[in-house]
Amino acid sequence: MRDGAFKGKWQVAAAMDAYRVEGTVPMGKVRQQFTLDVIAADTADAEHRVYSIIGSRHKAKRRKIEINSCDKIDPRESREAQVIDYFREQLATMEPLPTKESPAQEALPKEEE
């Protein structure tokens, strides 16, 4: 029997995080700004996935796609279906993000009883 015919250890995927990638892509004569939330192992993987998605959807070459920022985000901030689905078990146990109150509400005096 060959060495390595039966692998003793399970190969498990690396832990993934949510990333928000912003940039521009040529759409005819204009450059269109985009923001995509993706699931990736690191920033290089997130950029690769964005190149793949944009290239597939819009037939843009990788060298034409300009990525301005690639930041790790809290999964609760995303509205992308894939991000929500990947983190659904964690999101169920997490507390919701605090909502930002408008400045008008903060200026009102609090009523005390």
Rosetta blueprint (number, residue, H / E / L):
1 M L
2 R L
3 D L
4 G L
5 A L
6 F L
7 K L
8 G L
9 K L
10 W L
11 Q L
12 V L
13 A L
14 A L
15 A L
16 M L
17 D E
18 A E
19 Y E
20 R E
21 V E
22 E E
23 G E
24 T E
25 V E
26 P E
27 M E
28 G L
29 K L
30 V E
31 R E
32 Q E
33 Q E
34 F E
35 T E
36 L E
37 D E
38 V E
39 I E
40 A E
41 A L
42 D L
43 T H
44 A H
45 D H
46 A H
47 E H
48 H H
49 R H
50 V H
51 Y H
52 S H
53 I H
54 I H
55 G H
56 S H
57 R H
58 H H
59 K L
60 A L
61 K L
62 R H
63 R H
64 K H
65 I L
66 E E
67 I E
68 N E
69 S E
70 C E
71 D E
72 K E
73 I E
74 D L
75 P H
76 R H
77 E H
78 S L
79 R L
80 E L
81 A H
82 Q H
83 V H
84 I H
85 D H
86 Y H
87 F L
88 R H
89 E H
90 Q H
91 L H
92 A H
93 T H
94 M L
95 E L
96 P L
97 L L
98 P L
99 T L
100 K L
101 E L
102 S L
103 P H
104 A H
105 Q H
106 E H
107 A H
108 L L
109 P L
110 K L
111 E L
112 E L
113 E L
